[in-house]
Amino acid sequence: MSKNLEGLSGARVLVIEDEFAVLLLIEDMLSELGCEIAGTATRLSDAIKLAGGADCDAAVLDVNINGENVGPVAETLAARGIPMVFSTGYGPSGIEPRWRERPALQKPYRIEEFAAALRSALAGAGRT
């Protein structure tokens, strides 16, 4: 594994993504990085439930879940102190202003960008 992809082994990551192909890609990236998948959701209602109780170190959140903003999930995770990476096809303008300081990825992204964003989120929460 290249040096850019190290340092994430064992991290438990919650993934909220409504596009099945993208979800599979993220799962593959997490596996390659040595991370564990703490849970996945493709609908906002399921994501909110998971966010409230999933045993996870971090979360990757698609900004738009089937036309609904992921804000309620982010609020729940933030209240629990869970670091987040936002994923969007809309660019920074697609992310609510209050979340723009969090790591964000513009779709499509490569594993190196994904790893860097995840490391940044975990470091910002003091979890690396």
Secondary structure in CASP SS format (residue, H / E / C, confidence):
PFRMAT SS
TARGET T0000
AUTHOR 0000-0000-0000
METHOD secondary structure of the structure
MODEL  1
M C 1.00
S C 1.00
K H 1.00
N H 1.00
L H 1.00
E C 1.00
G C 1.00
L C 1.00
S C 1.00
G C 1.00
A C 1.00
R E 1.00
V E 1.00
L E 1.00
V E 1.00
I E 1.00
E C 1.00
D C 1.00
E C 1.00
F H 1.00
A H 1.00
V H 1.00
L H 1.00
L H 1.00
L H 1.00
I H 1.00
E H 1.00
D H 1.00
M H 1.00
L H 1.00
S H 1.00
E H 1.00
L C 1.00
G C 1.00
C C 1.00
E E 1.00
I E 1.00
A E 1.00
G E 1.00
T E 1.00
A E 1.00
T C 1.00
R C 1.00
L H 1.00
S H 1.00
D H 1.00
A H 1.00
I H 1.00
K H 1.00
L H 1.00
A H 1.00
G H 1.00
G H 1.00
A C 1.00
D C 1.00
C C 1.00
D C 1.00
A E 1.00
A E 1.00
V E 1.00
L E 1.00
D E 1.00
V C 1.00
N E 1.00
I E 1.00
N C 1.00
G C 1.00
E E 1.00
N E 1.00
V C 1.00
G H 1.00
P H 1.00
V H 1.00
A H 1.00
E H 1.00
T H 1.00
L H 1.00
A H 1.00
A H 1.00
R H 1.00
G C 1.00
I C 1.00
P C 1.00
M E 1.00
V E 1.00
F E 1.00
S E 1.00
T E 1.00
G C 1.00
Y C 1.00
G C 1.00
P H 1.00
S H 1.00
G H 1.00
I C 1.00
E C 1.00
P H 1.00
R H 1.00
W H 1.00
R C 1.00
E C 1.00
R C 1.00
P C 1.00
A E 1.00
L E 1.00
Q E 1.00
K C 1.00
P C 1.00
Y C 1.00
R C 1.00
I H 1.00
E H 1.00
E H 1.00
F H 1.00
A H 1.00
A H 1.00
A H 1.00
L H 1.00
R H 1.00
S H 1.00
A H 1.00
L H 1.00
A H 1.00
G H 1.00
A C 1.00
G C 1.00
R C 1.00
T C 1.00
END
